[in-house]
Structure formats: structure tokens, C-alpha cells
Amino acid sequence: MPTRIRLQRKGKKGQPFYHLVVADGRAPRDGKFIERLGTYNPMTHPATIVIDFDRALHWVQVGAQPSDTARSILSHQGVMFKHHLIKGIAKGALTEEQVEERFNAWKEEKKAKLEQLSKDKELSKKELHKKRLEEERKVNEAREADLAKKYAKENSVKEEAAEEVAEEATEEVTPVEETAPEAPETEAPEQEKQEPAAE
């Protein structure tokens, strides 16, 4: 019976959730399985992986073949690396202490990388937010400058129009003032002329 370590799809449409199981290679994807090793949720960021490390290592050691996705998940968790190191013990190349030391060093390095990735992601979010705010400020400043120019032009046009109207009014007013004194002088002699005729 060829055993496989593979994913069993759960969850609903558009929201997958997987169980990592050991199953007979001939069993259907979501059918009968021998043992459930853990879960894998790709919808979270980063993906959530919960695995029973010892049982997964046991099944890999007894010859269960992982599918491509299951192999990458097991590699990510360190099961495949631990299996590789244990093979070194069987060959006599490594001791158990060296295996534990190397595996713990790998684990710490992996943990540091994941923490750095999460920090970088947070920083990139903050930087992206700052960048967007700066772009908005630039756009707003450009709009304000355009509006200021527009209002300045409108005001200058209004001022020019007001000045022209004022100039025209002063021009019109000054001829009226010149003609106005002349008119009473001409009217006065006529009145004088009319008065002697009345006597």
C-alpha cells in the first residue's frame, strides 16, 4: 500500500482550508485517510501551518511520499531537513548532538528571517502610507497654486474692468462738468432778455 502525505481540501468556495493527511495513494482526494498530521490555511498572510512535527517525521522516515505542495510545507517546517540530518547519523557522518545543533541553528535562522520579513512588510506599509500622503500633499499644493493663479487672473481682470469703468466714468464726468457751467451762463442772459420784454 503506497502511502502519500498530501492535502485534503476543506473550507468553502473561494476560501480554501487544507488538512495535511497520510492516505493511501489510491484513495480519493477528500476520502479516507490513515492519519491527520496538521492543517494549512493559505488565506492568512503569511499562511498558517500547524503540524505534528514528530508524526510527520515518522511518516517521512517510514517511506510515505509527500505530494509537491506537502513537500514544500514539510520543508518549510523543517521536517525534510531533519530527515536529511538523521540520514547523516545512519551513515556515520554526524552525531546526534551535531544534528540537534544544526537543526536548532536552522530553526533560529528561519525564525529570524520570518521576523525580518514581517518587519519589512510593516515598514513597507508605513512607507507606502507616507508616500501616498506626500503625493496627496503635492497634488493639493498644485491645486491650490492653480486656484490661486486662477483667482489672481480673475481679480486682475475685474480690477482692470473696474479701472476702465472708473476711467470712463471720470472721462464722462469731466465733460459734463465743463458743459454744466456754460449752460447757466447762457441761460442767464436769456432770462434777462425775457424780463425786459415783459415790462
CNS distance restraints for C-alpha pairs under 8 A (distance, minus, plus):
assign (resid   1 and name CA) (resid  24 and name CA) 6.51 0.50 0.50
assign (resid   1 and name CA) (resid  25 and name CA) 7.58 0.50 0.50
assign (resid   2 and name CA) (resid  24 and name CA) 6.02 0.50 0.50
assign (resid   2 and name CA) (resid  25 and name CA) 5.61 0.50 0.50
assign (resid   2 and name CA) (resid  64 and name CA) 7.26 0.50 0.50
assign (resid   3 and name CA) (resid  22 and name CA) 6.62 0.50 0.50
assign (resid   3 and name CA) (resid  23 and name CA) 5.64 0.50 0.50
assign (resid   3 and name CA) (resid  24 and name CA) 4.70 0.50 0.50
assign (resid   3 and name CA) (resid  25 and name CA) 5.48 0.50 0.50
assign (resid   3 and name CA) (resid  63 and name CA) 7.72 0.50 0.50
assign (resid   3 and name CA) (resid  64 and name CA) 4.96 0.50 0.50
assign (resid   3 and name CA) (resid  65 and name CA) 6.47 0.50 0.50
assign (resid   4 and name CA) (resid  22 and name CA) 5.59 0.50 0.50
assign (resid   4 and name CA) (resid  23 and name CA) 5.39 0.50 0.50
assign (resid   4 and name CA) (resid  24 and name CA) 6.06 0.50 0.50
assign (resid   4 and name CA) (resid  25 and name CA) 5.44 0.50 0.50
assign (resid   4 and name CA) (resid  64 and name CA) 5.20 0.50 0.50
assign (resid   4 and name CA) (resid  65 and name CA) 4.80 0.50 0.50
assign (resid   4 and name CA) (resid  66 and name CA) 5.54 0.50 0.50
assign (resid   4 and name CA) (resid  67 and name CA) 7.03 0.50 0.50
assign (resid   5 and name CA) (resid  20 and name CA) 6.98 0.50 0.50
assign (resid   5 and name CA) (resid  21 and name CA) 5.66 0.50 0.50
assign (resid   5 and name CA) (resid  22 and name CA) 4.49 0.50 0.50
assign (resid   5 and name CA) (resid  23 and name CA) 6.43 0.50 0.50
assign (resid   5 and name CA) (resid  64 and name CA) 6.28 0.50 0.50
assign (resid   5 and name CA) (resid  65 and name CA) 5.92 0.50 0.50
assign (resid   5 and name CA) (resid  66 and name CA) 4.31 0.50 0.50
assign (resid   5 and name CA) (resid  67 and name CA) 6.21 0.50 0.50
assign (resid   5 and name CA) (resid  70 and name CA) 6.52 0.50 0.50
assign (resid   6 and name CA) (resid  20 and name CA) 5.74 0.50 0.50
assign (resid   6 and name CA) (resid  21 and name CA) 5.62 0.50 0.50
assign (resid   6 and name CA) (resid  22 and name CA) 6.50 0.50 0.50
assign (resid   6 and name CA) (resid  23 and name CA) 7.44 0.50 0.50
assign (resid   6 and name CA) (resid  66 and name CA) 5.96 0.50 0.50
assign (resid   6 and name CA) (resid  67 and name CA) 5.39 0.50 0.50
assign (resid   6 and name CA) (resid  69 and name CA) 7.53 0.50 0.50
assign (resid   6 and name CA) (resid  70 and name CA) 5.44 0.50 0.50
assign (resid   7 and name CA) (resid  18 and name CA) 5.84 0.50 0.50
assign (resid   7 and name CA) (resid  19 and name CA) 5.57 0.50 0.50
assign (resid   7 and name CA) (resid  20 and name CA) 4.69 0.50 0.50
assign (resid   7 and name CA) (resid  21 and name CA) 6.14 0.50 0.50
assign (resid   7 and name CA) (resid  29 and name CA) 7.76 0.50 0.50
assign (resid   7 and name CA) (resid  69 and name CA) 7.78 0.50 0.50
assign (resid   7 and name CA) (resid  70 and name CA) 6.62 0.50 0.50
assign (resid   8 and name CA) (resid  18 and name CA) 5.35 0.50 0.50
assign (resid   8 and name CA) (resid  19 and name CA) 5.06 0.50 0.50
assign (resid   8 and name CA) (resid  20 and name CA) 6.36 0.50 0.50
assign (resid   8 and name CA) (resid  21 and name CA) 6.84 0.50 0.50
assign (resid   8 and name CA) (resid  29 and name CA) 6.04 0.50 0.50
assign (resid   8 and name CA) (resid  30 and name CA) 5.26 0.50 0.50
assign (resid   9 and name CA) (resid  16 and name CA) 6.70 0.50 0.50
assign (resid   9 and name CA) (resid  17 and name CA) 6.06 0.50 0.50
assign (resid   9 and name CA) (resid  18 and name CA) 4.65 0.50 0.50
assign (resid   9 and name CA) (resid  19 and name CA) 6.64 0.50 0.50
assign (resid   9 and name CA) (resid  29 and name CA) 7.76 0.50 0.50
assign (resid   9 and name CA) (resid  30 and name CA) 6.49 0.50 0.50
assign (resid  10 and name CA) (resid  16 and name CA) 6.15 0.50 0.50
assign (resid  10 and name CA) (resid  17 and name CA) 4.94 0.50 0.50
assign (resid  10 and name CA) (resid  18 and name CA) 5.35 0.50 0.50
assign (resid  10 and name CA) (resid  19 and name CA) 7.18 0.50 0.50
assign (resid  11 and name CA) (resid  15 and name CA) 5.94 0.50 0.50
assign (resid  11 and name CA) (resid  16 and name CA) 4.95 0.50 0.50
assign (resid  11 and name CA) (resid  17 and name CA) 4.94 0.50 0.50
assign (resid  11 and name CA) (resid  18 and name CA) 7.56 0.50 0.50
assign (resid  12 and name CA) (resid  16 and name CA) 6.18 0.50 0.50
assign (resid  15 and name CA) (resid  43 and name CA) 6.87 0.50 0.50
assign (resid  16 and name CA) (resid  41 and name CA) 7.21 0.50 0.50
assign (resid  16 and name CA) (resid  42 and name CA) 7.22 0.50 0.50
assign (resid  16 and name CA) (resid  43 and name CA) 7.17 0.50 0.50
assign (resid  17 and name CA) (resid  39 and name CA) 7.70 0.50 0.50
assign (resid  17 and name CA) (resid  40 and name CA) 6.32 0.50 0.50
assign (resid  17 and name CA) (resid  41 and name CA) 4.98 0.50 0.50
assign (resid  17 and name CA) (resid  42 and name CA) 6.93 0.50 0.50
assign (resid  17 and name CA) (resid  43 and name CA) 7.71 0.50 0.50
assign (resid  18 and name CA) (resid  39 and name CA) 5.72 0.50 0.50
assign (resid  18 and name CA) (resid  40 and name CA) 5.07 0.50 0.50
assign (resid  18 and name CA) (resid  41 and name CA) 6.26 0.50 0.50
assign (resid  19 and name CA) (resid  36 and name CA) 6.93 0.50 0.50
assign (resid  19 and name CA) (resid  37 and name CA) 7.55 0.50 0.50
assign (resid  19 and name CA) (resid  38 and name CA) 5.84 0.50 0.50
assign (resid  19 and name CA) (resid  39 and name CA) 4.40 0.50 0.50
assign (resid  19 and name CA) (resid  40 and name CA) 6.15 0.50 0.50
assign (resid  20 and name CA) (resid  36 and name CA) 6.05 0.50 0.50
assign (resid  20 and name CA) (resid  37 and name CA) 5.39 0.50 0.50
assign (resid  20 and name CA) (resid  38 and name CA) 5.06 0.50 0.50
assign (resid  20 and name CA) (resid  39 and name CA) 5.51 0.50 0.50
assign (resid  20 and name CA) (resid  40 and name CA) 6.98 0.50 0.50
assign (resid  20 and name CA) (resid  51 and name CA) 7.95 0.50 0.50
assign (resid  20 and name CA) (resid  70 and name CA) 7.30 0.50 0.50
assign (resid  21 and name CA) (resid  33 and name CA) 6.54 0.50 0.50
assign (resid  21 and name CA) (resid  34 and name CA) 7.30 0.50 0.50
assign (resid  21 and name CA) (resid  35 and name CA) 5.68 0.50 0.50
assign (resid  21 and name CA) (resid  36 and name CA) 4.31 0.50 0.50
assign (resid  21 and name CA) (resid  37 and name CA) 5.38 0.50 0.50
assign (resid  21 and name CA) (resid  38 and name CA) 7.15 0.50 0.50
assign (resid  22 and name CA) (resid  33 and name CA) 6.01 0.50 0.50
assign (resid  22 and name CA) (resid  34 and name CA) 5.46 0.50 0.50
assign (resid  22 and name CA) (resid  35 and name CA) 5.20 0.50 0.50
assign (resid  22 and name CA) (resid  36 and name CA) 6.32 0.50 0.50
assign (resid  22 and name CA) (resid  37 and name CA) 7.19 0.50 0.50
assign (resid  22 and name CA) (resid  59 and name CA) 7.89 0.50 0.50
assign (resid  22 and name CA) (resid  64 and name CA) 7.69 0.50 0.50
assign (resid  23 and name CA) (resid  27 and name CA) 6.85 0.50 0.50
assign (resid  23 and name CA) (resid  32 and name CA) 6.97 0.50 0.50
assign (resid  23 and name CA) (resid  33 and name CA) 4.24 0.50 0.50
assign (resid  23 and name CA) (resid  34 and name CA) 5.11 0.50 0.50
assign (resid  23 and name CA) (resid  35 and name CA) 7.10 0.50 0.50
assign (resid  24 and name CA) (resid  33 and name CA) 6.72 0.50 0.50
assign (resid  24 and name CA) (resid  34 and name CA) 7.34 0.50 0.50
assign (resid  27 and name CA) (resid  31 and name CA) 6.13 0.50 0.50
assign (resid  27 and name CA) (resid  32 and name CA) 6.32 0.50 0.50
assign (resid  27 and name CA) (resid  33 and name CA) 7.58 0.50 0.50
assign (resid  28 and name CA) (resid  32 and name CA) 7.25 0.50 0.50
assign (resid  37 and name CA) (resid  51 and name CA) 5.79 0.50 0.50
assign (resid  37 and name CA) (resid  52 and name CA) 5.54 0.50 0.50
assign (resid  37 and name CA) (resid  55 and name CA) 6.80 0.50 0.50
assign (resid  37 and name CA) (resid  56 and name CA) 6.27 0.50 0.50
assign (resid  38 and name CA) (resid  49 and name CA) 7.57 0.50 0.50
assign (resid  38 and name CA) (resid  50 and name CA) 5.32 0.50 0.50
assign (resid  38 and name CA) (resid  51 and name CA) 4.22 0.50 0.50
assign (resid  38 and name CA) (resid  52 and name CA) 6.05 0.50 0.50
assign (resid  39 and name CA) (resid  48 and name CA) 7.96 0.50 0.50
assign (resid  39 and name CA) (resid  49 and name CA) 5.88 0.50 0.50
assign (resid  39 and name CA) (resid  50 and name CA) 5.24 0.50 0.50
assign (resid  39 and name CA) (resid  51 and name CA) 6.48 0.50 0.50
assign (resid  40 and name CA) (resid  47 and name CA) 7.22 0.50 0.50
assign (resid  40 and name CA) (resid  48 and name CA) 5.81 0.50 0.50
assign (resid  40 and name CA) (resid  49 and name CA) 4.62 0.50 0.50
assign (resid  40 and name CA) (resid  50 and name CA) 6.54 0.50 0.50
assign (resid  41 and name CA) (resid  47 and name CA) 5.66 0.50 0.50
assign (resid  41 and name CA) (resid  48 and name CA) 5.03 0.50 0.50
assign (resid  41 and name CA) (resid  49 and name CA) 6.47 0.50 0.50
assign (resid  42 and name CA) (resid  46 and name CA) 7.66 0.50 0.50
assign (resid  42 and name CA) (resid  47 and name CA) 4.58 0.50 0.50
assign (resid  42 and name CA) (resid  48 and name CA) 6.57 0.50 0.50
assign (resid  43 and name CA) (resid  47 and name CA) 6.45 0.50 0.50
assign (resid  44 and name CA) (resid  48 and name CA) 6.31 0.50 0.50
assign (resid  49 and name CA) (resid  73 and name CA) 7.84 0.50 0.50
assign (resid  51 and name CA) (resid  56 and name CA) 7.50 0.50 0.50
assign (resid  52 and name CA) (resid  56 and name CA) 6.19 0.50 0.50
assign (resid  53 and name CA) (resid  57 and name CA) 6.10 0.50 0.50
assign (resid  53 and name CA) (resid  77 and name CA) 7.98 0.50 0.50
assign (resid  53 and name CA) (resid  79 and name CA) 6.76 0.50 0.50
assign (resid  54 and name CA) (resid  58 and name CA) 6.14 0.50 0.50
assign (resid  55 and name CA) (resid  59 and name CA) 6.28 0.50 0.50
assign (resid  56 and name CA) (resid  60 and name CA) 6.27 0.50 0.50
assign (resid  56 and name CA) (resid  74 and name CA) 7.99 0.50 0.50
assign (resid  56 and name CA) (resid  79 and name CA) 7.02 0.50 0.50
assign (resid  57 and name CA) (resid  61 and name CA) 6.11 0.50 0.50
assign (resid  57 and name CA) (resid  79 and name CA) 5.70 0.50 0.50
assign (resid  57 and name CA) (resid  80 and name CA) 7.67 0.50 0.50
assign (resid  57 and name CA) (resid  82 and name CA) 7.77 0.50 0.50
assign (resid  57 and name CA) (resid  83 and name CA) 6.76 0.50 0.50
assign (resid  58 and name CA) (resid  62 and name CA) 6.28 0.50 0.50
assign (resid  59 and name CA) (resid  63 and name CA) 6.43 0.50 0.50
assign (resid  59 and name CA) (resid  64 and name CA) 5.53 0.50 0.50
assign (resid  60 and name CA) (resid  64 and name CA) 5.21 0.50 0.50
assign (resid  60 and name CA) (resid  65 and name CA) 7.01 0.50 0.50
assign (resid  60 and name CA) (resid  66 and name CA) 7.85 0.50 0.50
assign (resid  60 and name CA) (resid  80 and name CA) 7.87 0.50 0.50
assign (resid  60 and name CA) (resid  83 and name CA) 7.41 0.50 0.50
assign (resid  61 and name CA) (resid  83 and name CA) 6.85 0.50 0.50
assign (resid  66 and name CA) (resid  70 and name CA) 5.47 0.50 0.50
assign (resid  66 and name CA) (resid  71 and name CA) 5.25 0.50 0.50
assign (resid  67 and name CA) (resid  71 and name CA) 5.86 0.50 0.50
assign (resid  68 and name CA) (resid  72 and name CA) 6.37 0.50 0.50
assign (resid  69 and name CA) (resid  73 and name CA) 6.29 0.50 0.50
assign (resid  70 and name CA) (resid  74 and name CA) 6.06 0.50 0.50
assign (resid  71 and name CA) (resid  75 and name CA) 5.99 0.50 0.50
assign (resid  71 and name CA) (resid  80 and name CA) 7.75 0.50 0.50
assign (resid  72 and name CA) (resid  76 and name CA) 6.04 0.50 0.50
assign (resid  73 and name CA) (resid  77 and name CA) 6.34 0.50 0.50
assign (resid  74 and name CA) (resid  78 and name CA) 6.15 0.50 0.50
assign (resid  74 and name CA) (resid  79 and name CA) 5.22 0.50 0.50
assign (resid  74 and name CA) (resid  80 and name CA) 6.05 0.50 0.50
assign (resid  75 and name CA) (resid  79 and name CA) 5.81 0.50 0.50
assign (resid  75 and name CA) (resid  80 and name CA) 5.07 0.50 0.50
assign (resid  75 and name CA) (resid  81 and name CA) 6.64 0.50 0.50
assign (resid  78 and name CA) (resid  82 and name CA) 6.12 0.50 0.50
assign (resid  78 and name CA) (resid 107 and name CA) 7.64 0.50 0.50
assign (resid  79 and name CA) (resid  83 and name CA) 6.19 0.50 0.50
assign (resid  80 and name CA) (resid  84 and name CA) 6.19 0.50 0.50
assign (resid  81 and name CA) (resid  85 and name CA) 6.26 0.50 0.50
assign (resid  81 and name CA) (resid 103 and name CA) 7.70 0.50 0.50
assign (resid  82 and name CA) (resid  86 and name CA) 6.14 0.50 0.50
assign (resid  82 and name CA) (resid  99 and name CA) 7.84 0.50 0.50
assign (resid  82 and name CA) (resid 103 and name CA) 6.68 0.50 0.50
assign (resid  83 and name CA) (resid  87 and name CA) 6.32 0.50 0.50
assign (resid  84 and name CA) (resid  88 and name CA) 6.69 0.50 0.50
assign (resid  85 and name CA) (resid  89 and name CA) 6.77 0.50 0.50
assign (resid  85 and name CA) (resid  94 and name CA) 7.70 0.50 0.50
assign (resid  85 and name CA) (resid  99 and name CA) 5.90 0.50 0.50
assign (resid  86 and name CA) (resid  90 and name CA) 6.60 0.50 0.50
assign (resid  86 and name CA) (resid  99 and name CA) 7.14 0.50 0.50
assign (resid  87 and name CA) (resid  91 and name CA) 6.40 0.50 0.50
assign (resid  88 and name CA) (resid  92 and name CA) 6.17 0.50 0.50
assign (resid  88 and name CA) (resid  93 and name CA) 5.24 0.50 0.50
assign (resid  88 and name CA) (resid  94 and name CA) 5.42 0.50 0.50
assign (resid  89 and name CA) (resid  93 and name CA) 5.97 0.50 0.50
assign (resid  89 and name CA) (resid  94 and name CA) 4.88 0.50 0.50
assign (resid  89 and name CA) (resid  95 and name CA) 5.75 0.50 0.50
assign (resid  89 and name CA) (resid  96 and name CA) 6.82 0.50 0.50
assign (resid  89 and name CA) (resid  99 and name CA) 7.88 0.50 0.50
assign (resid  94 and name CA) (resid  98 and name CA) 6.12 0.50 0.50
assign (resid  94 and name CA) (resid  99 and name CA) 6.64 0.50 0.50
assign (resid  95 and name CA) (resid  99 and name CA) 6.27 0.50 0.50
assign (resid  96 and name CA) (resid 100 and name CA) 6.21 0.50 0.50
assign (resid  97 and name CA) (resid 101 and name CA) 6.05 0.50 0.50
assign (resid  98 and name CA) (resid 102 and name CA) 6.01 0.50 0.50
assign (resid  99 and name CA) (resid 103 and name CA) 5.99 0.50 0.50
assign (resid 100 and name CA) (resid 104 and name CA) 5.97 0.50 0.50
assign (resid 101 and name CA) (resid 105 and name CA) 6.15 0.50 0.50
assign (resid 102 and name CA) (resid 106 and name CA) 6.13 0.50 0.50
assign (resid 103 and name CA) (resid 107 and name CA) 6.11 0.50 0.50
assign (resid 104 and name CA) (resid 108 and name CA) 6.16 0.50 0.50
assign (resid 105 and name CA) (resid 109 and name CA) 6.18 0.50 0.50
assign (resid 106 and name CA) (resid 110 and name CA) 6.07 0.50 0.50
assign (resid 107 and name CA) (resid 111 and name CA) 6.11 0.50 0.50
assign (resid 108 and name CA) (resid 112 and name CA) 6.13 0.50 0.50
assign (resid 109 and name CA) (resid 113 and name CA) 6.20 0.50 0.50
assign (resid 110 and name CA) (resid 114 and name CA) 6.26 0.50 0.50
assign (resid 111 and name CA) (resid 115 and name CA) 6.21 0.50 0.50
assign (resid 112 and name CA) (resid 116 and name CA) 6.06 0.50 0.50
assign (resid 113 and name CA) (resid 117 and name CA) 6.10 0.50 0.50
assign (resid 114 and name CA) (resid 118 and name CA) 6.26 0.50 0.50
assign (resid 115 and name CA) (resid 119 and name CA) 6.17 0.50 0.50
assign (resid 116 and name CA) (resid 120 and name CA) 5.98 0.50 0.50
assign (resid 117 and name CA) (resid 121 and name CA) 6.06 0.50 0.50
assign (resid 118 and name CA) (resid 122 and name CA) 6.26 0.50 0.50
assign (resid 119 and name CA) (resid 123 and name CA) 6.10 0.50 0.50
assign (resid 120 and name CA) (resid 124 and name CA) 5.92 0.50 0.50
assign (resid 121 and name CA) (resid 125 and name CA) 6.16 0.50 0.50
assign (resid 122 and name CA) (resid 126 and name CA) 6.27 0.50 0.50
assign (resid 123 and name CA) (resid 127 and name CA) 5.99 0.50 0.50
assign (resid 124 and name CA) (resid 128 and name CA) 5.85 0.50 0.50
assign (resid 125 and name CA) (resid 129 and name CA) 6.11 0.50 0.50
assign (resid 126 and name CA) (resid 130 and name CA) 6.16 0.50 0.50
assign (resid 127 and name CA) (resid 131 and name CA) 5.97 0.50 0.50
assign (resid 128 and name CA) (resid 132 and name CA) 6.13 0.50 0.50
assign (resid 129 and name CA) (resid 133 and name CA) 6.23 0.50 0.50
assign (resid 130 and name CA) (resid 134 and name CA) 6.18 0.50 0.50
assign (resid 131 and name CA) (resid 135 and name CA) 6.19 0.50 0.50
assign (resid 132 and name CA) (resid 136 and name CA) 6.13 0.50 0.50
assign (resid 133 and name CA) (resid 137 and name CA) 6.15 0.50 0.50
assign (resid 134 and name CA) (resid 138 and name CA) 6.20 0.50 0.50
assign (resid 135 and name CA) (resid 139 and name CA) 6.18 0.50 0.50
assign (resid 136 and name CA) (resid 140 and name CA) 6.04 0.50 0.50
assign (resid 137 and name CA) (resid 141 and name CA) 6.01 0.50 0.50
assign (resid 138 and name CA) (resid 142 and name CA) 6.09 0.50 0.50
assign (resid 139 and name CA) (resid 143 and name CA) 6.15 0.50 0.50
assign (resid 140 and name CA) (resid 144 and name CA) 6.09 0.50 0.50
assign (resid 141 and name CA) (resid 145 and name CA) 6.08 0.50 0.50
assign (resid 142 and name CA) (resid 146 and name CA) 6.14 0.50 0.50
assign (resid 143 and name CA) (resid 147 and name CA) 6.06 0.50 0.50
assign (resid 144 and name CA) (resid 148 and name CA) 5.97 0.50 0.50
assign (resid 145 and name CA) (resid 149 and name CA) 6.16 0.50 0.50
assign (resid 146 and name CA) (resid 150 and name CA) 6.08 0.50 0.50
assign (resid 147 and name CA) (resid 151 and name CA) 6.02 0.50 0.50
assign (resid 148 and name CA) (resid 152 and name CA) 5.91 0.50 0.50
assign (resid 149 and name CA) (resid 153 and name CA) 6.09 0.50 0.50
assign (resid 150 and name CA) (resid 154 and name CA) 6.18 0.50 0.50
assign (resid 151 and name CA) (resid 155 and name CA) 5.90 0.50 0.50
assign (resid 152 and name CA) (resid 156 and name CA) 5.99 0.50 0.50
assign (resid 153 and name CA) (resid 157 and name CA) 6.04 0.50 0.50
assign (resid 154 and name CA) (resid 158 and name CA) 6.07 0.50 0.50
assign (resid 155 and name CA) (resid 159 and name CA) 5.94 0.50 0.50
assign (resid 156 and name CA) (resid 160 and name CA) 5.98 0.50 0.50
assign (resid 157 and name CA) (resid 161 and name CA) 6.05 0.50 0.50
assign (resid 158 and name CA) (resid 162 and name CA) 5.96 0.50 0.50
assign (resid 159 and name CA) (resid 163 and name CA) 5.98 0.50 0.50
assign (resid 160 and name CA) (resid 164 and name CA) 6.05 0.50 0.50
assign (resid 161 and name CA) (resid 165 and name CA) 6.09 0.50 0.50
assign (resid 162 and name CA) (resid 166 and name CA) 5.98 0.50 0.50
assign (resid 163 and name CA) (resid 167 and name CA) 5.97 0.50 0.50
assign (resid 164 and name CA) (resid 168 and name CA) 6.04 0.50 0.50
assign (resid 165 and name CA) (resid 169 and name CA) 5.98 0.50 0.50
assign (resid 166 and name CA) (resid 170 and name CA) 6.11 0.50 0.50
assign (resid 167 and name CA) (resid 171 and name CA) 6.05 0.50 0.50
assign (resid 168 and name CA) (resid 172 and name CA) 5.99 0.50 0.50
assign (resid 169 and name CA) (resid 173 and name CA) 5.84 0.50 0.50
assign (resid 170 and name CA) (resid 174 and name CA) 5.97 0.50 0.50
assign (resid 171 and name CA) (resid 175 and name CA) 6.75 0.50 0.50
assign (resid 172 and name CA) (resid 176 and name CA) 6.50 0.50 0.50
assign (resid 173 and name CA) (resid 177 and name CA) 6.21 0.50 0.50
assign (resid 174 and name CA) (resid 178 and name CA) 6.32 0.50 0.50
assign (resid 175 and name CA) (resid 179 and name CA) 6.18 0.50 0.50
assign (resid 176 and name CA) (resid 180 and name CA) 5.84 0.50 0.50
assign (resid 177 and name CA) (resid 181 and name CA) 6.92 0.50 0.50
assign (resid 178 and name CA) (resid 182 and name CA) 7.07 0.50 0.50
assign (resid 179 and name CA) (resid 183 and name CA) 6.35 0.50 0.50
assign (resid 180 and name CA) (resid 184 and name CA) 7.13 0.50 0.50
assign (resid 181 and name CA) (resid 185 and name CA) 6.80 0.50 0.50
assign (resid 182 and name CA) (resid 186 and name CA) 6.49 0.50 0.50
assign (resid 183 and name CA) (resid 187 and name CA) 6.21 0.50 0.50
assign (resid 184 and name CA) (resid 188 and name CA) 6.04 0.50 0.50
assign (resid 185 and name CA) (resid 189 and name CA) 7.03 0.50 0.50
assign (resid 186 and name CA) (resid 190 and name CA) 6.72 0.50 0.50
assign (resid 187 and name CA) (resid 191 and name CA) 6.29 0.50 0.50
assign (resid 188 and name CA) (resid 192 and name CA) 6.30 0.50 0.50
assign (resid 189 and name CA) (resid 193 and name CA) 6.01 0.50 0.50
assign (resid 190 and name CA) (resid 194 and name CA) 6.07 0.50 0.50
assign (resid 191 and name CA) (resid 195 and name CA) 6.18 0.50 0.50
assign (resid 192 and name CA) (resid 196 and name CA) 6.76 0.50 0.50
assign (resid 193 and name CA) (resid 197 and name CA) 6.70 0.50 0.50
assign (resid 194 and name CA) (resid 198 and name CA) 6.48 0.50 0.50
assign (resid 195 and name CA) (resid 199 and name CA) 6.83 0.50 0.50
